[in-house]
Protein backbone atom coordinates (compact mmCIF):
# COMPACT_ATOMS: atom_id res chain seq x y z
CA UNK A 1 0.00 0.00 0.00
CA UNK A 2 1.40 3.35 -1.00
CA UNK A 3 2.13 6.05 1.52
CA UNK A 4 -0.02 9.11 1.89
CA UNK A 5 1.26 12.23 0.18
CA UNK A 6 -0.10 15.31 1.88
CA UNK A 7 -0.07 18.72 0.22
CA UNK A 8 -1.86 21.55 1.97
CA UNK A 9 -1.59 23.66 -1.15
CA UNK A 10 -3.19 21.05 -3.36
CA UNK A 11 -5.96 20.34 -0.86
CA UNK A 12 -6.82 24.04 -0.84
CA UNK A 13 -6.99 24.00 -4.64
CA UNK A 14 -9.09 20.84 -4.64
CA UNK A 15 -11.78 22.28 -2.40
CA UNK A 16 -11.80 25.70 -3.98
CA UNK A 17 -14.45 26.75 -6.48
CA UNK A 18 -11.77 28.36 -8.66
CA UNK A 19 -8.50 27.03 -10.01
CA UNK A 20 -5.41 29.15 -9.23
CA UNK A 21 -4.07 31.55 -11.81
CA UNK A 22 -2.22 29.70 -14.55
CA UNK A 23 -3.59 26.28 -13.66
CA UNK A 24 -4.99 25.74 -17.15
CA UNK A 25 -2.10 27.30 -19.07
CA UNK A 26 -1.67 25.64 -22.43
CA UNK A 27 -5.34 24.81 -23.01
CA UNK A 28 -6.32 27.97 -24.88
CA UNK A 29 -7.55 27.17 -28.38
CA UNK A 30 -7.49 23.41 -27.88
CA UNK A 31 -10.51 21.22 -28.62
CA UNK A 32 -11.36 17.53 -28.77
CA UNK A 33 -8.62 15.00 -28.08
CA UNK A 34 -5.92 17.67 -27.90
CA UNK A 35 -7.80 19.40 -25.09
CA UNK A 36 -8.50 16.10 -23.34
CA UNK A 37 -4.81 15.13 -23.45
CA UNK A 38 -3.67 18.51 -22.15
CA UNK A 39 -6.16 18.32 -19.26
CA UNK A 40 -4.90 14.81 -18.51
CA UNK A 41 -1.37 16.18 -18.30
CA UNK A 42 -2.39 19.04 -15.99
CA UNK A 43 -4.48 17.05 -13.54
CA UNK A 44 -1.98 14.16 -13.48
CA UNK A 45 0.92 16.48 -12.64
CA UNK A 46 -1.09 18.17 -9.88
CA UNK A 47 -2.44 14.92 -8.45
CA UNK A 48 -1.79 13.83 -4.85
CA UNK A 49 -2.25 10.18 -3.87
CA UNK A 50 -4.25 10.17 -0.66
CA UNK A 51 -4.57 7.14 1.58
CA UNK A 52 -8.03 5.55 1.47
CA UNK A 53 -8.36 5.85 5.23
CA UNK A 54 -7.90 9.62 5.01
CA UNK A 55 -11.01 10.23 2.90
CA UNK A 56 -13.57 10.55 5.74
CA UNK A 57 -11.57 13.39 7.26
CA UNK A 58 -11.24 15.11 3.90
CA UNK A 59 -15.01 14.83 3.39
CA UNK A 60 -15.30 17.42 6.16
CA UNK A 61 -13.87 19.86 3.64
CA UNK A 62 -14.95 18.53 0.25
CA UNK A 63 -18.40 16.95 0.74
CA UNK A 64 -20.34 19.00 3.28
CA UNK A 65 -23.98 19.87 2.71
CA UNK A 66 -23.84 23.64 2.38
CA UNK A 67 -26.60 23.88 -0.22
CA UNK A 68 -29.76 22.07 0.86
CA UNK A 69 -30.54 21.33 4.52
CA UNK A 70 -27.57 23.32 5.83
CA UNK A 71 -25.82 26.56 5.02
CA UNK A 72 -22.23 27.76 4.64
CA UNK A 73 -21.59 27.42 8.38
CA UNK A 74 -22.09 23.64 8.32
CA UNK A 75 -18.92 21.83 9.36
CA UNK A 76 -20.19 18.31 10.12
CA UNK A 77 -23.10 17.07 7.95
CA UNK A 78 -22.11 15.39 4.69
CA UNK A 79 -23.86 15.74 1.34
CA UNK A 80 -24.91 12.30 0.09
CA UNK A 81 -26.19 12.60 -3.48
CA UNK A 82 -27.71 9.11 -3.30
CA UNK A 83 -30.09 10.11 -0.50
CA UNK A 84 -30.26 13.92 -0.51
CA UNK A 85 -33.80 15.31 -0.89
CA UNK A 86 -33.21 18.75 -2.42
CA UNK A 87 -36.69 20.17 -1.82
CA UNK A 88 -37.36 18.82 1.65
CA UNK A 89 -35.81 17.47 4.83
CA UNK A 90 -33.58 14.43 4.49
CA UNK A 91 -34.76 11.26 6.15
CA UNK A 92 -31.29 10.75 7.62
CA UNK A 93 -27.92 12.48 7.61
CA UNK A 94 -24.32 11.47 8.19
CA UNK A 95 -21.16 12.92 9.65
CA UNK A 96 -17.75 11.73 8.53
CA UNK A 97 -17.64 9.35 11.51
CA UNK A 98 -20.66 7.34 10.31
CA UNK A 99 -18.72 4.97 8.04
CA UNK A 100 -20.46 1.58 7.67
CA UNK A 101 -19.23 -1.72 6.26
CA UNK A 102 -22.70 -3.10 5.54
CA UNK A 103 -26.34 -2.10 5.91
CA UNK A 104 -29.72 -3.84 5.82
CA UNK A 105 -31.68 -0.61 5.26
CA UNK A 106 -31.11 3.02 4.41
CA UNK A 107 -29.83 5.31 7.15
CA UNK A 108 -27.39 2.84 8.74
CA UNK A 109 -24.21 4.62 7.67
CA UNK A 110 -22.31 5.56 4.55
CA UNK A 111 -19.71 3.95 2.30
CA UNK A 112 -16.87 5.55 0.42
CA UNK A 113 -18.47 5.01 -2.97
CA UNK A 114 -16.25 4.51 -6.00
CA UNK A 115 -18.38 5.99 -8.76
CA UNK A 116 -16.29 3.87 -11.14
CA UNK A 117 -16.35 0.38 -9.57
CA UNK A 118 -13.17 -0.81 -7.87
CA UNK A 119 -13.23 -4.03 -9.86
CA UNK A 120 -12.51 -1.96 -12.96
CA UNK A 121 -8.96 -1.31 -11.76
CA UNK A 122 -8.52 -4.28 -9.40
CA UNK A 123 -8.55 -2.04 -6.33
CA UNK A 124 -5.20 -0.50 -7.22
CA UNK A 125 -3.84 2.90 -6.25
CA UNK A 126 -4.08 5.74 -7.15
CA UNK A 127 -7.62 5.06 -8.43
CA UNK A 128 -8.56 3.36 -5.16
CA UNK A 129 -8.27 6.55 -3.11
CA UNK A 130 -8.93 9.31 -5.65
CA UNK A 131 -11.26 11.65 -3.75
CA UNK A 132 -12.42 13.37 -6.92
CA UNK A 133 -14.78 10.50 -7.74
CA UNK A 134 -15.10 8.69 -4.38
CA UNK A 135 -18.10 10.12 -2.56
CA UNK A 136 -19.88 9.50 0.75
CA UNK A 137 -23.02 7.54 -0.14
CA UNK A 138 -25.60 5.65 1.88
CA UNK A 139 -24.26 2.14 2.42
CA UNK A 140 -27.51 0.37 1.60
CA UNK A 141 -28.01 2.22 -1.68
CA UNK A 142 -24.37 1.81 -2.58
CA UNK A 143 -24.52 -1.93 -2.01
CA UNK A 144 -27.66 -2.22 -4.15
CA UNK A 145 -26.02 -0.20 -6.90
CA UNK A 146 -23.20 -2.79 -6.95
CA UNK A 147 -21.26 -2.44 -10.23
CA UNK A 148 -24.20 -1.21 -12.28
CA UNK A 149 -23.46 1.80 -14.48
CA UNK A 150 -25.30 5.07 -14.11
CA UNK A 151 -28.04 5.74 -16.61
CA UNK A 152 -31.74 6.32 -17.21
CA UNK A 153 -34.00 3.51 -16.05
CA UNK A 154 -37.01 2.34 -18.02
CA UNK A 155 -40.30 1.15 -16.50
CA UNK A 156 -38.75 -2.06 -15.16
CA UNK A 157 -37.71 -0.92 -11.67
CA UNK A 158 -36.07 -3.17 -9.07
CA UNK A 159 -35.38 -0.67 -6.29
CA UNK A 160 -36.62 2.85 -5.52
CA UNK A 161 -34.85 4.71 -2.73
CA UNK A 162 -35.96 7.41 -0.32
CA UNK A 163 -35.01 10.40 -2.46
CA UNK A 164 -36.35 8.88 -5.69
CA UNK A 165 -33.13 7.45 -7.10
CA UNK A 166 -33.65 3.94 -8.46
CA UNK A 167 -32.28 0.81 -10.05
CA UNK A 168 -33.94 -0.46 -13.20
CA UNK A 169 -33.21 -1.71 -16.67
CA UNK A 170 -31.53 0.80 -18.96
CA UNK A 171 -33.96 2.95 -20.88
CA UNK A 172 -31.53 4.90 -23.06
CA UNK A 173 -32.62 4.50 -26.68
CA UNK A 174 -30.30 2.94 -29.28
CA UNK A 175 -27.75 1.60 -26.78
CA UNK A 176 -26.81 -2.09 -26.78
CA UNK A 177 -26.61 -2.20 -22.99
CA UNK A 178 -30.08 -3.02 -21.66
CA UNK A 179 -29.29 -4.44 -18.22
CA UNK A 180 -29.59 -2.70 -14.86
CA UNK A 181 -28.50 0.86 -14.22
CA UNK A 182 -28.55 3.13 -11.19
CA UNK A 183 -30.39 6.37 -11.94
CA UNK A 184 -29.68 9.24 -9.54
CA UNK A 185 -32.22 12.03 -9.23
CA UNK A 186 -32.08 14.86 -11.77
CA UNK A 187 -30.41 17.24 -9.32
CA UNK A 188 -27.20 15.19 -9.31
CA UNK A 189 -26.99 13.68 -12.79
CA UNK A 190 -24.59 16.36 -13.95
CA UNK A 191 -22.33 15.68 -10.96
CA UNK A 192 -22.19 12.00 -11.88
CA UNK A 193 -21.42 12.73 -15.54
CA UNK A 194 -18.60 15.12 -14.63
CA UNK A 195 -17.08 12.65 -12.16
CA UNK A 196 -16.94 9.89 -14.76
CA UNK A 197 -15.53 12.28 -17.35
CA UNK A 198 -12.83 13.22 -14.84
CA UNK A 199 -12.00 9.53 -14.31
CA UNK A 200 -11.56 8.84 -18.02
CA UNK A 201 -9.46 11.97 -18.59
CA UNK A 202 -7.28 11.39 -15.51
CA UNK A 203 -6.61 7.71 -16.20
CA UNK A 204 -6.65 7.61 -19.98
CA UNK A 205 -3.18 6.03 -20.08
CA UNK A 206 -4.24 3.18 -17.79
CA UNK A 207 -7.39 2.02 -19.57
CA UNK A 208 -5.62 -0.86 -21.33
CA UNK A 209 -4.41 -2.20 -17.99
CA UNK A 210 -7.87 -2.32 -16.41
CA UNK A 211 -9.71 -5.57 -15.75
CA UNK A 212 -10.79 -7.19 -19.07
CA UNK A 213 -12.48 -10.23 -17.51
CA UNK A 214 -16.03 -8.93 -17.13
CA UNK A 215 -18.22 -7.09 -19.60
CA UNK A 216 -18.74 -4.27 -17.12
CA UNK A 217 -14.99 -3.62 -17.01
CA UNK A 218 -14.20 -3.90 -20.73
CA UNK A 219 -12.65 -0.80 -22.22
CA UNK A 220 -15.57 -0.19 -24.57
CA UNK A 221 -17.83 -0.09 -21.53
CA UNK A 222 -16.31 3.23 -20.55
CA UNK A 223 -17.97 4.65 -23.64
CA UNK A 224 -21.33 3.31 -22.50
CA UNK A 225 -20.88 4.77 -19.01
CA UNK A 226 -19.96 8.22 -20.28
CA UNK A 227 -22.56 8.17 -23.05
CA UNK A 228 -25.24 7.17 -20.58
CA UNK A 229 -24.36 10.10 -18.36
CA UNK A 230 -24.31 12.52 -21.27
CA UNK A 231 -27.76 11.29 -22.27
CA UNK A 232 -28.88 11.62 -18.66
CA UNK A 233 -27.72 15.23 -18.53
CA UNK A 234 -29.45 16.06 -21.83
CA UNK A 235 -32.62 14.41 -20.56
CA UNK A 236 -32.40 16.55 -17.42
CA UNK A 237 -32.41 19.73 -19.52
HELIX and SHEET records of a PDB file:
HELIX    1   1 UNK A    8  UNK A   14  1                                   7    
HELIX    2   2 UNK A   32  UNK A   45  1                                  14    
HELIX    3   3 UNK A   52  UNK A   54  5                                   3    
HELIX    4   4 UNK A   55  UNK A   62  1                                   8    
HELIX    5   5 UNK A  118  UNK A  121  5                                   4    
HELIX    6   6 UNK A  127  UNK A  129  5                                   3    
HELIX    7   7 UNK A  139  UNK A  145  1                                   7    
HELIX    8   8 UNK A  186  UNK A  188  5                                   3    
HELIX    9   9 UNK A  189  UNK A  202  1                                  14    
HELIX   10  10 UNK A  204  UNK A  209  5                                   6    
HELIX   11  11 UNK A  215  UNK A  217  5                                   3    
HELIX   12  12 UNK A  219  UNK A  236  1                                  18    
SHEET    1   A 2 UNK A 110  UNK A 114  0                                        
SHEET    2   A 2 UNK A 134  UNK A 138 -1                                        
SHEET    1   B 4 UNK A 149  UNK A 150  0                                        
SHEET    2   B 4 UNK A 180  UNK A 183  1                                        
SHEET    3   B 4 UNK A 166  UNK A 170 -1                                        
SHEET    4   B 4 UNK A 153  UNK A 160 -1                                        
END                                                                             
